[in-house]
Amino acid sequence: MAIARLEHDAPLPAWGSRGAFTSVTRTPSELSIVCEDGAVPQDVAAARGWRILMLEGRIPLTQTGIAADFTAVLARANVSVFIISTFETDFVLLPEKSLDLAIAALGDAGHSISR
């Protein structure tokens, strides 16, 4: 996965909506696009080489602390995260180089991981 940044007023590029997972967020200061690494042109500013973990099951919007618990484990393991929340669940992106460390830390903390 890649996390790309464009100018806030940039049009949504065609590559920004390709793939099984995409997330687009526009703010007053940027347009962020999360999508498959290979979809992002090389001349676009992007953090590349991220993996994505999905918290399984639907998480009601009234539920609190789920992402905080999960990311606290990763913070203690010194794993950087980028979180995306949807209506149904949360996704945690982490650097590919940290994937094994993250899975081990989450397992040690009692979280089950399925690939």
C-alpha positions in Angstrom: 0.0 0.0 0.0 1.0 3.6 -0.5 -0.1 6.8 1.2 0.0 9.6 -1.4 -0.4 13.3 -0.9 -1.7 15.8 -3.5 -2.6 19.5 -3.2 -5.9 20.1 -1.5 -7.6 21.3 -4.7 -6.2 18.6 -7.0 -8.8 16.6 -8.9 -9.1 12.9 -7.9 -6.8 11.0 -10.2 -8.0 7.8 -11.9 -5.3 5.8 -10.2 -6.7 7.0 -6.8 -9.7 4.7 -7.0 -8.2 1.5 -8.4 -7.8 -1.7 -6.4 -9.5 -3.7 -3.7 -8.8 -1.1 -1.1 -8.7 2.7 -1.5 -9.3 5.6 0.8 -9.6 9.2 -0.2 -9.6 12.1 2.2 -9.7 15.8 1.2 -9.0 18.5 3.8 -8.4 22.2 3.5 -4.7 21.5 3.2 -4.3 18.2 1.3 -5.8 15.3 -0.7 -4.6 12.0 0.8 -5.1 8.8 -1.1 -4.4 5.3 0.2 -4.2 2.7 -2.5 -2.1 -0.1 -3.9 1.5 0.9 -4.1 1.8 0.1 -7.8 -1.1 2.4 -8.7 0.7 5.6 -7.6 2.8 7.2 -10.3 6.5 7.6 -9.3 6.4 11.3 -9.6 3.7 11.6 -6.9 4.7 12.3 -3.3 3.9 9.1 -1.4 5.0 6.9 1.5 5.3 3.5 0.0 5.7 -0.1 1.3 2.9 -0.2 3.8 0.8 -3.2 4.8 -2.8 -3.1 6.0 -4.5 -4.9 8.9 -8.2 -4.9 9.2 -9.9 -5.2 12.6 -12.3 -8.0 12.1 -16.0 -7.5 12.6 -18.3 -4.6 12.5 -17.5 -2.0 15.2 -20.4 0.2 16.2 -19.7 3.9 16.0 -20.6 4.1 19.7 -17.9 1.6 20.7 -14.8 3.2 22.3 -11.2 2.2 22.8 -10.9 -0.5 20.1 -8.4 1.3 17.9 -6.7 2.8 21.0 -6.0 -0.7 22.5 -4.8 -2.1 19.2 -2.5 0.8 18.4 -1.1 1.1 22.0 0.3 -2.4 21.5 2.0 -1.3 18.3 3.3 1.9 19.9 4.9 -0.1 22.7 6.6 -2.2 19.9 7.8 1.0 18.2 5.7 0.3 15.1 4.4 3.4 13.2 0.8 3.3 12.2 -1.6 5.1 9.9 -5.3 4.5 10.9 -8.3 4.6 8.6 -11.8 4.3 10.0 -14.8 3.5 8.0 -18.5 3.2 9.0 -18.0 -0.5 9.9 -14.5 -1.0 11.1 -10.9 0.2 11.4 -7.9 -0.4 9.3 -4.3 0.0 10.5 -1.5 0.5 8.0 2.0 -0.2 9.1 5.4 -0.3 7.4 6.0 -3.6 5.6 9.4 -3.9 7.4 7.5 -3.9 10.7 4.9 -6.5 9.8 6.4 -9.5 11.6 7.2 -7.4 14.7 3.6 -6.1 14.8 2.1 -9.5 14.4 4.2 -10.9 17.2 3.4 -7.9 19.5 -0.3 -8.2 18.8 -0.2 -12.0 19.4 1.6 -11.5 22.7 -1.0 -9.0 23.7 -3.8 -11.6 23.1 -5.0 -10.4 19.7 -5.6 -13.1 17.1 -4.2 -12.5 13.6 -5.5 -14.2 10.5 -3.8 -13.9 7.1 
